[in-house]
């Protein structure tokens, strides 16, 4: 049976000047709840309390940490995009690290045998194909199967809008594990509630879920992340462009991996009518072998253009129309990212952005109505 627990926090309307208090910053509450528990963490480099990692903070407070589960990019955030993360031992805490981005994406019963509570504390960016929510999905499923509690320390969503095509079931993958639009407009805590409430876990299994919500947060607040959430999202501008530009990863167009400004520039070696250019190179731990490595790409510089709070198809349609060999523009990965095969067909058919977006509305309206009952914040 699922249990949703909020700790006496009222959502604000965004008009207050009070500082947002993250779930991880409510240490007195955490200590009282975790005493005499065997605690595992599903965390990465963003799991910080001030300038200190959550693992170090909890250990200093006498909490019994028994292991760390590591998502994509690793526990310390030093693995490149898509790079396999191996099991290890953390040198600083001497805790065993179990990789959830290697040979397995889901913990085994043996992994959870000596665990009472798994804490999830990772900064998300509000996008379906950002894999941290997939790691949470499989952790919740495993905890439901093994009678363990999941505790989420909630953090803001920097892309708190709802837009994009809905994921269709035949395109379920690790970059799209639940039937939501590309941008879901929820915090991780709210999304976890929805996973249970809509019975999206395997065979509708439930887990005990405890959420430590933020104080003084509302969805209409703008929020600048204090630390980059992954190696290829180094700036706030990249984070806000990511929901739209990530679709290019299913095309022949580079999104700037292998440069200092990924997800702020786009281009391809064949598109030399554009005056702006960049050359991707290997950057260890960030982009080991980026698309079009060591080739000059021509395209657009978006570093000084602010993304709107929606999924933009403007540049995707423009680059498709400009690319000389249209049959080669899309890769098979595009449909996986989009969560549907309809978007690719619509672009090829010459539909306008506004016409394409109209086809999303029925699914988005249904999702928004379901979403309402799981919101913690206004």
Phi and psi in degrees as a GROMACS rama.xvg file:
@    title "Ramachandran Plot"
@    xaxis  label "Phi"
@    yaxis  label "Psi"
@TYPE xy
-81.9009  148.915  UNK-2
-130.084  121.131  UNK-3
-102.402  125.554  UNK-4
-129.957  121.672  UNK-5
-110.265  148.97  UNK-6
-106.758  62.2668  UNK-7
60.1384  39.639  UNK-8
-114.036  130.227  UNK-9
-97.2973  130.827  UNK-10
-65.559  142.824  UNK-11
-98.165  171.976  UNK-12
-98.8305  8.16426  UNK-13
84.8724  -2.51708  UNK-14
-94.8015  -4.29743  UNK-15
-82.3655  153.998  UNK-16
-95.7675  3.07827  UNK-17
-65.301  142.058  UNK-18
-68.6135  139.576  UNK-19
-64.1033  130.792  UNK-20
-106.688  114.17  UNK-21
-71.4383  159.79  UNK-22
-56.4207  -41.5751  UNK-23
-68.2587  -17.5678  UNK-24
-87.1384  -5.06929  UNK-25
-92.2843  69.2431  UNK-26
-68.1547  -38.8935  UNK-27
-59.3437  -41.7691  UNK-28
-65.3946  -43.9164  UNK-29
-62.3807  -44.885  UNK-30
-61.0242  -42.4823  UNK-31
-65.0416  -32.4881  UNK-32
-84.935  -22.5382  UNK-33
-103.903  -5.66658  UNK-34
-59.6472  137.849  UNK-35
65.2483  18.348  UNK-36
-110.09  148.814  UNK-37
-92.4895  116.205  UNK-38
-114.187  130.913  UNK-39
-112.301  154.678  UNK-40
-120.079  133.515  UNK-41
-107.089  98.348  UNK-42
-144.861  169.48  UNK-43
-145.645  -159.406  UNK-44
-67.6451  -16.6461  UNK-45
-83.9247  -5.55932  UNK-46
-82.6198  73.7381  UNK-47
-120.368  147.863  UNK-48
-114.844  102.065  UNK-49
66.1853  -123.839  UNK-50
-99.7069  9.20752  UNK-51
-115.615  139.457  UNK-52
-66.6402  145.965  UNK-53
-55.5259  -39.5395  UNK-54
-60.0345  -46.2563  UNK-55
-66.0757  -39.0112  UNK-56
-63.1775  -49.1682  UNK-57
-66.2244  -38.1555  UNK-58
-63.7814  -39.3715  UNK-59
-66.2984  -21.5282  UNK-60
-94.1938  5.4026  UNK-61
86.0208  12.1515  UNK-62
-74.7576  139.942  UNK-63
-83.9806  87.6382  UNK-64
-83.1011  131.619  UNK-65
-111.951  -24.0296  UNK-66
-169.073  167.564  UNK-67
-123.882  131.923  UNK-68
-98.4613  132.874  UNK-69
-112.938  127.494  UNK-70
-90.0138  -166.181  UNK-71
-54.1378  143.627  UNK-72
77.9713  -6.79674  UNK-73
88.2167  168.9  UNK-74
-62.1146  -41.1467  UNK-75
-98.0651  6.10217  UNK-76
71.7129  29.2118  UNK-77
-107.979  5.41478  UNK-78
-97.0214  141.844  UNK-79
-70.5285  168.231  UNK-80
-56.7039  127.405  UNK-81
76.4835  -5.42768  UNK-82
-72.0441  133.783  UNK-83
-61.834  134.976  UNK-84
-107.062  126.128  UNK-85
-97.4326  156.939  UNK-86
-60.314  150.178  UNK-87
-162.536  -172.38  UNK-88
-124.524  128.825  UNK-89
-71.8601  124.465  UNK-90
-64.3612  -35.4772  UNK-91
-75.5303  -48.0261  UNK-92
-94.3653  -15.4616  UNK-93
63.6942  21.2272  UNK-94
-87.1366  144.455  UNK-95
-68.144  140.116  UNK-96
-110.376  122.592  UNK-97
-102.956  118.127  UNK-98
-76.6131  133.461  UNK-99
-111.312  20.726  UNK-100
-140.233  49.7231  UNK-101
-136.864  -121.082  UNK-102
-71.7228  -20.1974  UNK-103
-134.16  144.949  UNK-104
-106.728  -11.0714  UNK-105
-125.306  134.589  UNK-106
-62.6756  147.284  UNK-107
-89.9808  164.873  UNK-108
-54.8564  -36.203  UNK-109
-64.649  -36.6049  UNK-110
-62.1351  -31.7621  UNK-111
-101.249  0.493126  UNK-112
-58.9579  -40.2095  UNK-113
-102.376  27.7428  UNK-114
-120.977  138.122  UNK-115
-101.393  -42.1232  UNK-116
-133.276  134.823  UNK-117
-109.856  121.617  UNK-118
-94.1073  127.406  UNK-119
-104.205  120.068  UNK-120
-144.39  86.7839  UNK-121
-135.485  136.726  UNK-122
-74.3542  118.238  UNK-123
-95.8708  169.763  UNK-124
-123.13  12.2527  UNK-125
78.9654  23.5038  UNK-126
-126.509  137.394  UNK-127
-57.8925  -39.0821  UNK-128
-89.671  7.13635  UNK-129
-81.6614  116.043  UNK-130
-74.5603  -5.79678  UNK-131
-64.1444  -33.6377  UNK-132
-72.893  -25.0785  UNK-133
-70.1105  -39.1672  UNK-134
-62.8462  -39.221  UNK-135
-63.4872  -42.9249  UNK-136
-54.2872  -50.9313  UNK-137
-70.9584  -30.8204  UNK-138
-66.664  -44.3334  UNK-139
-61.3995  -40.6151  UNK-140
-62.2249  -46.4263  UNK-141
-64.8833  -40.5918  UNK-142
-66.9935  -35.8371  UNK-143
-63.3715  -39.2935  UNK-144
-72.4085  -22.958  UNK-145
-116.807  11.8773  UNK-146
67.6926  36.1262  UNK-147
-110.304  158.654  UNK-148
-96.1906  139.777  UNK-149
-106.749  126.75  UNK-150
-115.09  123.935  UNK-151
-105.952  125.482  UNK-152
-95.1868  105.042  UNK-153
-74.4371  148.929  UNK-154
-136.157  160.147  UNK-155
-66.4532  159.174  UNK-156
-103.007  113.789  UNK-157
-75.8863  -10.3384  UNK-158
-122.95  67.4414  UNK-159
-88.135  61.2762  UNK-160
-133.839  165.231  UNK-161
-117.19  120.782  UNK-162
-168.451  161.582  UNK-163
105.9  168.085  UNK-164
-69.8831  148.668  UNK-165
-74.8736  147.579  UNK-166
-70.0169  127.196  UNK-167
-93.2032  146.197  UNK-168
-58.3164  -32.9698  UNK-169
-72.0847  -9.56905  UNK-170
-109.026  17.619  UNK-171
-61.7979  134.833  UNK-172
-160.847  -176.415  UNK-173
-70.4733  -17.1525  UNK-174
-99.6876  16.5777  UNK-175
-174.586  87.0309  UNK-176
-104.563  -15.6794  UNK-177
-131.377  153.726  UNK-178
-79.2044  78.299  UNK-179
-129.946  164.197  UNK-180
-74.092  172.291  UNK-181
-55.2399  -48.6764  UNK-182
-109.06  117.759  UNK-183
-98.5923  -13.6909  UNK-184
66.7916  28.8946  UNK-185
-129.512  156.578  UNK-186
-79.0517  168.333  UNK-187
-63.0218  -38.215  UNK-188
-61.3771  -44.3068  UNK-189
-65.0189  -41.3157  UNK-190
-65.4613  -37.9393  UNK-191
-63.1033  -41.4081  UNK-192
-57.4117  -42.0861  UNK-193
-67.6185  -37.989  UNK-194
-56.3799  -42.2265  UNK-195
-76.2748  -46.1333  UNK-196
-62.2381  -35.3659  UNK-197
-91.2892  1.47052  UNK-198
57.232  47.8381  UNK-199
-84.5439  -18.6587  UNK-200
-67.8486  161.788  UNK-201
-52.133  124.291  UNK-202
57.2258  25.4888  UNK-203
68.6  18.4301  UNK-204
-59.4756  147.508  UNK-205
-114.462  151.633  UNK-206
-129.05  159.95  UNK-207
-75.2945  120.839  UNK-208
-119.919  125.187  UNK-209
-120.932  126.638  UNK-210
-113.921  129.096  UNK-211
-100.372  97.9882  UNK-212
-72.9398  165.607  UNK-213
-78.3648  157.425  UNK-214
-102.114  145.37  UNK-215
66.1778  31.4451  UNK-216
-117.838  143.105  UNK-217
-142.388  159.1  UNK-218
-68.5263  -20.7947  UNK-219
-86.274  5.30744  UNK-220
-80.5214  142.685  UNK-221
-84.296  145.281  UNK-222
-142.324  120.76  UNK-223
-96.5824  123.259  UNK-224
-68.587  135.183  UNK-225
-77.5966  -13.6059  UNK-226
-145.878  142.603  UNK-227
-64.0245  133.011  UNK-228
-74.8521  -21.4866  UNK-229
-158.721  164.183  UNK-230
-57.6108  -31.8948  UNK-231
-99.3574  15.076  UNK-232
-124.047  70.7967  UNK-233
-82.596  -13.0054  UNK-234
-133.652  161.956  UNK-235
-63.8757  -34.3299  UNK-236
-64.5792  -40.8823  UNK-237
-62.6181  -40.3166  UNK-238
-62.1819  -40.714  UNK-239
-77.308  -24.8736  UNK-240
-82.5355  -21.4618  UNK-241
-54.0993  -44.1868  UNK-242
-56.407  -33.1434  UNK-243
-89.556  -44.6893  UNK-244
-75.8589  -21.542  UNK-245
-63.0931  -23.3898  UNK-246
-61.986  -26.5401  UNK-247
-63.2585  -19.0931  UNK-248
-68.6081  -11.1059  UNK-249
-101.963  25.9314  UNK-250
-136.378  -175.475  UNK-251
-85.1198  4.35638  UNK-252
-91.66  132.564  UNK-253
-78.0616  140.852  UNK-254
-101.074  18.319  UNK-255
90.6193  8.65829  UNK-256
-59.5875  139.157  UNK-257
88.1932  12.2719  UNK-258
-128.648  177.516  UNK-259
-80.0735  -7.78532  UNK-260
-131.473  56.6486  UNK-261
-63.0802  148.379  UNK-262
62.2313  21.8311  UNK-263
-128.746  -5.50363  UNK-264
-138.687  148.313  UNK-265
-139.287  143.75  UNK-266
-178.437  172.458  UNK-267
-150.132  146.452  UNK-268
-60.5057  -25.0662  UNK-269
-85.5455  -5.91874  UNK-270
-104.641  57.82  UNK-271
-81.025  9.25722  UNK-272
-75.6931  -17.3558  UNK-273
-83.5981  135.635  UNK-274
-74.6687  -27.2392  UNK-275
-79.4522  141.81  UNK-276
-144.846  158.665  UNK-277
-153.939  160.652  UNK-278
-127.555  108.984  UNK-279
-67.0706  139.309  UNK-280
-132.474  164.189  UNK-281
-70.7027  127.745  UNK-282
-124.697  108.949  UNK-283
-59.4853  132.267  UNK-284
80.0777  -2.98152  UNK-285
-122.464  -61.5248  UNK-286
-142.697  95.8161  UNK-287
-66.107  -41.6798  UNK-288
-140.967  79.6906  UNK-289
-69.7589  156.957  UNK-290
-55.9099  140.366  UNK-291
59.2565  37.2648  UNK-292
-55.4851  130.24  UNK-293
64.9237  18.3516  UNK-294
-114.976  137.601  UNK-295
-71.8804  125.697  UNK-296
-107.839  142.189  UNK-297
-114.48  137.717  UNK-298
178.197  -131.613  UNK-299
-124.638  145.147  UNK-300
-105.66  113.558  UNK-301
-106.03  13.9796  UNK-302
-63.3009  -28.0479  UNK-303
-111.075  17.8041  UNK-304
-114.873  125.027  UNK-305
-84.542  130.219  UNK-306
-70.7192  141.188  UNK-307
-79.7378  155.583  UNK-308
-77.3491  65.562  UNK-309
-162.451  173.629  UNK-310
-85.0777  114.647  UNK-311
-94.0251  129.343  UNK-312
-104.985  2.27279  UNK-313
-54.3873  -52.0087  UNK-314
-76.4796  -31.3258  UNK-315
-62.1785  -46.9314  UNK-316
-66.2535  -42.1043  UNK-317
-60.6385  -46.9184  UNK-318
-69.2699  -36.179  UNK-319
-60.5167  -45.2009  UNK-320
-66.7708  -30.4035  UNK-321
-87.0132  -20.3771  UNK-322
-71.3307  132.942  UNK-323
-67.9372  -32.7699  UNK-324
-114.847  83.5337  UNK-325
-63.7052  -27.5084  UNK-326
-66.0159  -20.2396  UNK-327
-103.042  0.464184  UNK-328
-66.2335  -47.432  UNK-329
-90.8312  143.045  UNK-330
-105.082  165.815  UNK-331
-58.0069  -24.9398  UNK-332
-68.1209  -20.168  UNK-333
-59.5838  -47.5242  UNK-334
-63.928  -33.2126  UNK-335
-64.03  -45.5318  UNK-336
-66.3997  -45.3512  UNK-337
-67.5062  -26.3658  UNK-338
79.5829  12.3987  UNK-339
-163.591  156.296  UNK-340
-96.4452  -1.3926  UNK-341
-73.266  -37.6933  UNK-342
-62.5117  -46.2704  UNK-343
-58.0029  -46.8737  UNK-344
-62.9741  -36.709  UNK-345
-66.33  -40.797  UNK-346
-66.8064  -44.1081  UNK-347
-61.3462  -35.8752  UNK-348
-74.5989  -6.95071  UNK-349
86.4479  16.5917  UNK-350
-66.5437  146.591  UNK-351
-76.3301  164.064  UNK-352
-58.9485  -44.8287  UNK-353
-65.4264  -37.1468  UNK-354
-68.1795  -39.7919  UNK-355
-63.4127  -44.5111  UNK-356
-64.5659  -29.9762  UNK-357
-61.6186  -32.6812  UNK-358
-72.8451  -14.2208  UNK-359
-84.5794  -18.7569  UNK-360
-64.2603  -39.6267  UNK-361
-61.2023  -47.141  UNK-362
-64.6178  -40.1299  UNK-363
-66.519  -40.1468  UNK-364
-64.0228  -41.1538  UNK-365
-63.7112  -44.1256  UNK-366
-62.5015  -45.759  UNK-367
-60.6919  -36.8536  UNK-368
-67.8008  -43.3977  UNK-369
-63.754  -40.4816  UNK-370
-60.6296  -31.8044  UNK-371
-54.2292  -42.0317  UNK-372
-75.434  -7.37186  UNK-373
-106.656  -1.35442  UNK-374
-73.056  134.998  UNK-375
-96.8459  -28.9154  UNK-376
-117.795  153.255  UNK-377
